[in-house]
Amino acid sequence: MKKWLMISIVVAVVALTVTGARAFGPGNGMGRGACYGTCPMAGITTTSEQSQNFAKFQSSILPLKQSMLRLKTELVTLRLQTPTDWAAVSAKQKEIIDVRTEIQKKAAESGFVGSGCGMRCNGQGRMGRMGL
């Protein structure tokens, strides 16, 4: 009886340890990066012109990114108020969606795809989806 009890305790401890390690293990993170220089998944090297175009695109959307940060901060402030004004929260979320859509439009016009941070590498998929 003691043998089975010890075995079941050891199995339970191992199971909990593995589950805990799995919960904090590697995840998707923030993506593979912005694709400067190379596209590791596609095996393609970008040209300096593409890198410069991407840098110009990033600088052109900087005011929108700053606006997005301001709106997200305001949204958190609205959610922390007691009682919460859900109409104001909803309106702020719609503003965030509008800014995100504007970034996506600029990305499409510039020839880049993704959610505003990623860059298309010679037509070979998205890289660096950091999510705006």
N, C-alpha and C positions, 0 to 999 in steps of 0.2 A: 504494500500500500504506500509506504513512504517513497519507494522508487518511482511509482507513477505520479505521485504528488510532485516530486522534484523535477521529473521530466516535463510535466505540464507547466510548472513555474518557469523553467528554463525556456520552453517554447514560447510562453506568453511574453517574457522579457525580450527575447529575440524579435518577436513579431512587433512589439511596441518600438523597439530600437530601429528596426528597418522602416517602419511606417513613419517615424519621426524624421529619420534621415531623408526619406523620400520626399517628405513635405518641404524640406528646406534645400533640396537638391537643385541641380541646374534646371533652369527654365528657359523660356524664350527670350527673356531679357528685353533689351531695347532694339533688337535687330542686329544686322551685320555691319552697320555703318553707312555712311553717305556715299560710298562708291567712288571715292577719290582715287584716281590712278588705276585701280584694277577692279574687276568684278569677279571675286573668287568663285562664285557659283557658276558663272557663265564662262569663265576662263578667258575673258576679254579685257584688254587694256584700253582705257579711255585716253583720248588725246588731250593735249594741254588746252586746246580750244574748248572741248567739252567741259573740262574742269573749270575753265574761266567762265563759260556760260552758266554753269551751275552756281559759281560764286556770285555772279551778277544776279541770278534768280534769287539766291538766298538774301542778298542785300536788298532786293526790291520788295521782298515780303517781310522784311524785318519790322516795319511799322505794324503790319497785321499780326505778327507774332507777339509784339509788345501789347497790342490791343487784346489779343487772346489771353495773355497772362493777366492783364488788368481785369478782364471780364470774369476769369476763373476765380480770382481773388475776391471780387465782389460777390460772386455766387456763393463762395464759402461763407462770407460774412452774412449774407442773407439767410443761409441755412442755419447758422448758429444763433440767430435772433430767436427770442422766445416772446410770444408765439411766432412761429414761422409763417411768413406771408407767401403762400404757395403761388399766388398769381405773379408776384415779383420774381420768384424763383423760376417759374415757367418762362416769363419774359426774358430773363437773363440767359436761360438756356437757349432760347431762340436766337438771341444776339450772338451767342457763341457759335451756333450752327451757321449763321449768316457769314461770320468771319471765316470759319472753316471752309465754307463753300467758295468764298472769294479766293482763298489761298489755293484751293483745288483748281479754280478757273485759271489763275495765273500760272499754275504748274502746267496745265494742259496747253495754254497759249505759248509757254516757253519750251514745250516739247518734253517736259518731265512728267512722270506719272507717280501715283502713290497718294499719300495723305498730306503732301506738302513738304515732307522732309526727304523722301526717297528720290532717287534719280534713276532714270531708265538708262541702262548701259547698252548702247547699240541695239536696242530692241530686244534685249534678253531678260525681261522680267524686272521686278522691283527689288530694290535693295534698301536697307535701312529704314524700316517702317517704325518710326519712333512715336507716331500717333500724336496728333495735335488736339 
